[in-house]
Amino acid sequence: MEKYREVTALPFAHLHEASSTLRRSLGRRMLDDGVPGGPDWSTFRVVGPVEVFDEAGFIAYEYRGSVEPRRPAPLPNIRSQAGSS
């Protein structure tokens, strides 16, 4: 199963803001890729913050997020239901 990953960096450590940004970004990427069913948010994970330097040389707080696509529900097995009657 393919896992979608995204990275964001903020000028301050804030897990809620990072999670919201990552959710929006991951959801948009999956929608653009035409993933049927969209993201399975029960598999959403955020790691961070990790201190990094941005392009200007200032400290930024990097968060990494991942989510898996929603799995389609299996279709019922009609043959096994017909034999049990």
Residue pairs with C-beta under 8 A, 6 or more apart in sequence:
1 68
1 69
1 71
2 68
2 69
3 43
3 66
3 67
3 68
4 26
4 29
4 30
4 39
4 66
4 67
4 68
4 69
5 64
5 65
5 66
6 22
6 25
6 26
6 29
6 64
6 65
6 66
7 62
7 63
7 64
7 65
8 18
8 21
8 22
8 25
8 62
8 63
8 65
9 52
9 54
9 60
9 61
9 62
9 63
10 17
10 18
10 21
10 49
10 60
10 61
10 63
11 54
11 58
11 60
11 61
12 61
13 49
13 61
14 61
15 46
15 48
15 49
15 63
18 46
18 48
18 49
18 61
18 63
18 65
19 46
19 63
19 65
22 46
22 63
22 65
23 41
23 44
23 65
25 65
26 39
26 44
26 65
26 66
26 67
27 38
27 39
30 38
30 39
30 67
30 69
31 38
35 69
35 70
36 69
36 70
36 72
37 69
37 70
37 71
37 72
38 69
38 70
39 67
39 68
39 69
39 70
40 67
40 68
40 69
40 70
40 71
41 67
43 66
43 67
43 68
44 65
44 66
44 67
45 65
45 66
45 67
46 63
46 64
46 65
47 63
47 64
47 65
48 61
48 62
48 63
48 64
49 61
49 62
49 63
50 61
50 62
50 63
51 59
51 60
51 61
51 62
52 59
52 60
52 61
52 62
53 59
53 60
54 60
